[in-house]
């Protein structure tokens, strides 16, 4: 079981390390929301579902089959699981439904036995809420911290797969690297704004 240090919250990180669905949902939530809060979201969700995050795991089938209003209430909080709880609740149900329909409800079946990085990237990119960039970041996170290293995974992850990079959540292993990744993201945003201003 991998030891993750993404959220700086031991209980949330423990859940991410032993529950593949929690990891995938954390990546889903990492959108217009602070990284560590996004990846702590699965622990909040587990608690709202009446689970013990210290020992239980999330179930894609339970989420997919739950009443939409119940899922919306789990996300609403307080505190809210995400900045946009309603839309993220619906997206989470859709993602879990796809996992049930294609992967026997098991997130790890996305990567177990996958022949190469390109196939892994394609599978992840088919998940609701996963665009090209988010899919590459999850491939990098799986490769760098989860032991999922099919041939060509670094190439599939693009620049996020580079050894020693500080571009994304895939590179966060504690408070220091979290600060480095956050600084790199801010610099990238600043550069993008400057480029846009000169057009």
N, C-alpha and C positions, 0 to 999 in steps of 0.2 A: 504494500500500500504506500503510495507516494506521500511525502510530507510536504504540504503546501503552506506558504506563508504569504498569501495574497491579501487577505482582509485585515491582518493584524489582530484578528479575533480568533482565539484558539478553537472555540466550538464551531465557528463557521468554517475555518480552514480544515478542521478534522472532517467535517461533512463533505467538503469538496474533494478531499483526498480519498475517501472510501466509497463515495457515491457518484458514479459517472454521470447520472442524470443531473445531480446538483451542479457538477462542473459545466455541463452543457447549458443549463439554465442560467448560471452565473454569466457565461459568455453572452447569452441572449440579452440579459439585463444590462450589459455593459454598453449603453447607448444613451448619450445625453444625461449621464449620471456618473458620479464619482466611482472610479473602478472598485475601490474597496467596499463601498456600499452595494454596488451591483452584485459582487460576488458573495456578499453576506446575505443577499436576498433569499437564496434557497434555504438557509437556516430559519429565517423569519417565516417563510412559506411552510416549512415543515412544522414549526410550532403552531401556526394557525390551523394546520390540518389535524392537530392533536397528536402529532408524532413527537418522539423524543429524539432530537437531533444528535444526541450523543450515542445512540444505538440503532435507531431506525433509519430507513432509507426512503426516499421519495419514490412514488410509484407513478409511472407514466399512465398506466391504465386508470388509476384512481383519479388523476387530474383530468384526463381526457373524458372520462365518463361522468365527472361531477357536474352538478347543476351550474350553468354559467353565472348565475347570481351568487352562488356560494363562492366560486372562484374569484369573482370580482370583490366580494367581501374580504376574502383572505388577503387580497392585494391592497385593499384600501387602508387597512390598519385602523388606528394609528400605531406606530408609524407606517407609512405606505411602503410597500416593497419596492416601488419604483416611482420615479417622478411622474410617469404617466400610467397610473395603476390600471385604469380600464382597458386601454389598448394593449398593455403588456399582459394582462390576464387573458385576453382573447388570443394573443399570439402564443402564450404558453400552452393553452389548451390545444391549439392547432399543431404546435410542435409535438406535443405528447401524443396526439391522435396519429400523426405520421409515424412516430416511433412504434406505436401499437400496431398499425397497419402493415408496416414494412419490416420492422426489426424486433418483433415479438415483445414490444414494450421495453426493450433493454437498450439504453443509450450506448453501452459498450459494444453492441453488435454493429454500430456504425464503423468501428475500427477493428474488431476482432477478426483476424484472418484476412484483412484487406491486403491485396497484392502489391500495391504501390501507393506513393503519395498522391499521385494524380487522382486515383480512385477515391481515396480518402477525402481529398479536397472537393471532388464532385459530390460525394454523399453529403458532406457537411453543408455545401452550398445549396442543397435542395431543401434544407430545413427552413421553415417559416422564420423570417426575421434575420436570416443570415445572407448578407450580400457578399461580394467577392472579398472585400477587406476583412470582414469579420471571420469568414471561413478560413482565410490564410492565418489569421491570428490564432484560431483554435487549433489548426494543424501544428503551428509552432508551439503552442502551450502543451499539447499532447506529446509532442516530440521532446521538448526540453524538460518537462517536469512530470509527465505521466508514463513515460516508458513506451510510448507508441511511436515506433520508428521504422515504418515500412520503407523499402527502398525509394529514394527520391523525395522523402518527406521535406527535407530542407528546401529543395527546389520548388516544391509545391507551395511552401509557406512564403516563398519570395524573401524579401529583405527581413521579414519577421523571424525567419529561421536562422539568420546569421548568428554564429557563435559570438558571445560577448556583446551583442547589441542591447540597447536599452530603449526599444521602440514601443513595447506593448506589455500587456499583462503577462505574456509568456515569459518575460524577463524578471518578474517580481519574485524575489525570494526572501524579502524582509523589508524593514522600514527604509534602509538606505537605498536599495534598488527601487523601491516605490517612489521615493523622492526623485531619483534619477530619471525614471520613466516619465513622471509627471513633468519634470523640467523639459525633457526632450519633446513631449507632446506640446507644451506651451511654445517652445521655440518653433516647432513645425507650423503651428497655427499662426504665429507671428509672421513667419516667412510667407505663408500662403496669403495672408492679408496684404502684405507688402507687394507681393507679385500681382495680386488682383488690382491694387491701387495704381500700378504702373501701366495697366493695359489700356 
